[in-house]
Amino acid sequence: MGVSTGARKVLDTIAGLRPQLNLGLGDYSYEAGIEQEFCDMVTGKLGTDFPYQVVTGNHESDGHDGDIANIARCLPNRLPGLQGEYGTQWYLDYPEQKPLVRFIMVSPGIDFHDGNPLDYSRNSERWKWTADALDGAKSRNIPWTVVGMHTPCLSVGKYDCQAGQDFTNMLMEKRADLVLTGHDHMYQRSHQLGGGVGCPALVPDTFSSGCITDSDASMVQGAGTVFATVGTGGVGLYDVRDDDSEARYFAAWSGRNRDPALGTLDVKATADRLAARFVPAEGYTFTDAFSIERK
């Protein structure tokens, strides 16, 4: 995000959409000591009581470019019913009465103050917490599950599977509807991906057509998971590597060398439909749209 002109344009775009909340996917101030300036920029554009809900990125998780504790203090949780540790690992159901979405925010694959990442390995406490949060949404009959985390697994950008192969496969096995990430400074959106006979596991750095359960923009819930990286908040974009071995998993992308755009993903949920569209900031034209219908 940063505090650049680009970041301010993206916040103007968000403000124009008049959303009920915003999910921050990490990497906020990009500099130590200016966290308050970043928060003031956000609240100046969106309002002091607006729910700009945060989870940490790698730039503030270990304190080297700001500290997530400071960001969480000046952009605090504004929504009722939050479970977990705001800024690092939390979930909440929205709206509080008759919720339509469970938002689950986690932090795999990035280092914290002790120099180590949090443990999201198979059957760890954080793995179980995430799996239980997904299962709990289903048992409560909440229509949609949206997971947010800083690091992607699949990418045609700069990074490999920092979120972890096993953890990513678990999100698919639990049928998370939408997984949102940042980290790679670009927009990329996968087809709907799911396991099964033709896809015993999603393996990074390879491609298996059997893992694609739906390849158009209108999908049906339960067949798999859509992964979207929305790293378009204002800092310089990365190139799209369309020769990447994972490229065929993706339905749309935008980067420095391919339809570059800053902007935001506008997600709308009803009891029957989850619809999303990429809305470019002023001066950009790239867009993307997809939807998932409940059976």
Buried (B, 14 or more C-beta within 10 A) or exposed (E): BBBBEBBBBBBEBBBEEEBEBBBBBBBBBBBBEBBEEBBBBBBEBBEEEBBBBBBBBBBBBBBEBBBBBBBBBBBBBEBEEBBBEBBBBBBBBBBEEEBBBBBBBBBBBBEBEEEEBBEBEEEEEBBEBBBEBBEBBEEEEBBBBBBBBBBBBBBBBBBBBBBBBBBBBBBBBBBBBBBBBBBBBBBBBBBBBBBEEEBEEBBBEEBBEEBBBBEEBEBBBEBBBBBBBBBBBBBEBBBBBEEBEBBBBBBBBBBBEBBBBBBBBBBBBEEEBBBBBBBBBEEBEBBBBBBBEBE
